[in-house]
Amino acid sequence: MALIELKDVSKLYGFGDATTLALDEVNLTIEKGEFVAVMGPSGCGKSTLMNVIGLLDRPSHGTYSLSDKAVARLRPNNAAKIRRDTIGFIFQSFNLLPRLTALENVALPLTYKGLSVQKRLKRASQMLDRVGIQSREYFLPSQLSGGQAQCAAIARALVNNPKLIIADEPTGNLDSESSRLVMELLADIHKMGNTILFVTHNPELTRYATRVVYMHDGSIIHDEKTTIGRVAITARRALYSQPQTNEEDDLAGVSSLMKALPSKTPKRKKRASKVAAKPVKRHKKVIAARSKKS
């Protein structure tokens, strides 16, 4: 059964001559339990697609079905309820409230379900234990490392047991070690039956996906099934086609630049000699004047 089904979905921003076509008649079907990576250059419509699927934005044209329910034209209150109960969001910038502890941040989505404080904190603590940072539950976001903050954001996304997890560049602000930790955590969540949709610019991260969708100028131009543990074929071509440089190449470039620059050293030496010659002439005049007086 298809969890997500988009048919001829377009998204327009602006009016008249200032209109921007962010999505151009996108057709996409995602089955329950898939781990889908969305790739493409900046400005190709990846984030807009995530916003439409996550019910943060409404399509200008086309239809969108989530769990066989038409959701493209829902009223804001109804869309918010489905978003709360069905979708978990993971953002590149974590979006943790700075004055709340990790535990309180994770428990925050449960506030809108009417649960008591004790139940909210208990479930939040269990989620932090699940992502491996229960020992940091009373730390503020500023006291957490980037990887720990993202783990807290993942725990917050999972606390409502959503059917779909949307991650927009979840490793964009992390180093390689923290990125691997976060992706391994998402892989474990996927193994438990969750559907995950994530945006990335890093071809290496397609190793975790079961499917890779490529976008360009608001359209899906390629859709590829992949094997977990291997970089997607199209992504691998993009990765290895990039020019590689090393230290010798950098030094050679600096050397060429230095040769191309005009040399101004001789002029500086001449100026220095003129400046140095003036005090000598003055000194001779003073000696001559003193000799006449004597």
N, C-alpha and C positions, 0 to 999 in steps of 0.2 A: 504493500500500500504506500502510495506517495505521501510523504509528510509535507513537502513543499511543491507547489505547481504554479509556475508563472507562465502566462500566455500573452504574448505581444505586449509586454509591459514597457511603457515609456515614461520618462520623467523629464519634465520641462521646468526650467527656472527662468524667471524674468518675463518681460513682456516686449512685444514688438521687435525692434532691431536688436535689443539686448537679450533676446531669448537664448538660453543655453540648453542644448539637448544632452542631459546627463546619461539617460538610458534610452536606447533606440530599439524598440520592439524586441525585448529580451524574452526568450523562451527557455525555461529551465525547470527540470523535474528532479527532486532529490528524494530518494527513498529513505525510509526509517533505518537508522543504524549506519548510515554512510559517514565517512570522514572526508570532507570536501575542502580542498584548498583552492582559493581564488587568486589568480596571479594576473599581472598586467602593469603597464607603466603608470606613473602618477597621473591622475586626472582622467583615467579611462572609465571611471564609473564604479569602481569596486566598493567604495564606502557608501555610495548612493544605493547600490544594490543591497548592501547589508542593512541599511536604514529601512528600505522598503520591506525586506523580509522580516526584519525585527519589529515592524509596525511603529517605527519612529517617524516614518514619512509615508505619505500616500502616493501611489502612482497617478500620473496624469491621464494615462490611457492603459487599457488592458485589464486582465483579471488576475487575482492572486488567491489561491486556496491554501489554507493551512489545516492539515488533518481533515481534508474534505469539506472545510467550511470556508465560504467566501468571506474574505476579511479586507478586501481592498477599499471598501466604502463604509467601514464601520465608524460609528460615532467615537469621538475621543475617549469617553468613559469606558465604552465596551472594548475598545482597542487596548486601553490601559489594563483592563482586567485580564485579557488574554495574554498580553505581554508579561504581566506579573506571574501568571500561573503556568505559562508554557515555555517562555524563552528566558535564557540566562545570558547576560552580556559580560564580555571580558574586553576591556579597552587597553589601548597601548599605554596611556598615561595613568593607569590603575584606577583613577577617580575615587580614591578613598578619602573620606572626610577627615581633615587633619586633626580635629579636636576630639575625635572618637578613637577608642582603642581598636585593635584588630578584631577583637571579639564583638564589640558594639557595631562595627562596620558590617560584619558578616550577618549579624542579627537584624540589621535594619530592614531588609525586604520583608521579614516576617511580621513587622509592625503593622503592615497593611492587611494582614490576614486576621488580626484580632487576637493573636495568641498572647498569653500572659508573659510577663518579663522573664520569669523563671524558665518557661518552656522555650522561649526564644534564645536565651543565652545557652541553654543546654544543647539545643540543636546546632547553634553556631559553633560551640566548642567541639562538637562531634565532627563538624565539617573541617575545622582547622586541624583536627587530629588526622582526618582523612588526607589532607594535603601536606601533612608533615610539619606543621608549625604551631602545634598546640602550646608549646612552651613559650611562644611569643604572643599569646592571646591578649595580654594586658599591655602590650607595647603600642605606642602611637605610631602612625605611619612614618613619621620622620625618624624613628628609631629602628626601622626595618631596612634591610638591604633591598635592592631592586627585585631580586628573585623572590624574597619573602613577601614583599608588597604585592607582587603579581600572584603569588600563591593565595594570599588573603583575598584578592579580587576573584580568583577562581572559586574559592570557598563560598564567597558571597553569591556568585553566579549559580552555584549548585544547591544552595540552602533550600530552595523551593522545589527541588526535584524536577527541573524543567525537561521537556521533551527535546528541546533544541538549544544548543549552545552556540552563540555567535561570538567569535573572537576577531576583532579588528586589529591586526598587527600586534598580537600578544607578546611578541619578543622584540619589538622595535626599539625599546629603551633598555634592553638587557645585554650583558656580555654573553660570550659563547657558552660559558658554563651554566649560567642561569637560564639561558635560552633552552639548553638541552634538558634542564630540570623541568621547566614549564611544559615543553613538548612531550616529555615522557609522562608527565602527569595527565596531560590531555589524552595521550594514547591509552593510559589505564582507564580513564573515564569512558573512552570510546569502547573499550572491551566490555564494559558493563552494560552496553546497549544504548548509550546516548548517541544522538546525532550531532555532529560537530561541523560547523562551517567557519573556516578561518581565512583571513586575508594575509598574504605575505608577499614580500619582494625577494625572499631568499629561496633560491631553487633547492638548496639542501633540505629545507623543511618539508619538501614534497615526499620525503622518505616515510613520513608518518601518515600520509593520506592514502585513501583508497581510490581517489578520483581527483583530477586537477582540471579546473575550468580557467581558460585564458580569455581575458577581455581586452578590447581595444576600441577606443572612441565610442564607448557606451554600448558596445555589442559583444556578444560571446562569439569568438572566432574559432575556438577549438575546445573540445571536451574529451578528456583522455582518462581512461581507466588505468590505474597503476597498481603495482605490487608493493605492499608495505615492506619497508627496508631498502627500497631502491629509489633513486632519483628519477622522476618522470622523464620520459624520453625528450619531449620538447623543452622541458626545463634544463635538462642536461646539455642540450645543444646551446641554449642561451648562456649557460654557465661557462662552458669550455670555449665559447667563441669570444669571450671577453679577453682583451690583451692583458698579458701577465708581465709585470715588471719586477726587477730585483734591484739590489743595491748598486750593482755595476751599471745598470741602465740609468739609475738616478745620477750617479757620479759622471757618467758620460754626458748626460744632459747638462749638468752644471758646467762641465768643462767646455762644451760647445757654446754655452751662454757667455762664459768668461771670454772666450775667443772673439765672440761677436761684439762685445762691448768695446767702444773706443777707449784707447789708453790716454789718460790725462796726466800721467806722472811727470813727463818732461816739463810741461808748463808749470806745474807746481814747484819743480826744482829751480826754474829760472826766477820765479817770483821770490822764492826763498833767498836766492843769491843776491837779488837786488835789495831786498830788505836788510840782509846782513851787511851789504857794502856801505850803506848810508852811515851807520854809526862809525865806521872806520874813517870816512872822509871828515866827518865832524871832529873826530879825535885828532886828526892831523892839523886842522885849523886851530884848535885850542892850543896845541903844542907850539905852533908858529907864533900865535899871539903872545903867549907867555915868554917866548924867547926874545921878542922885540922889547917887551917891557923890562926884561932883565938886562 
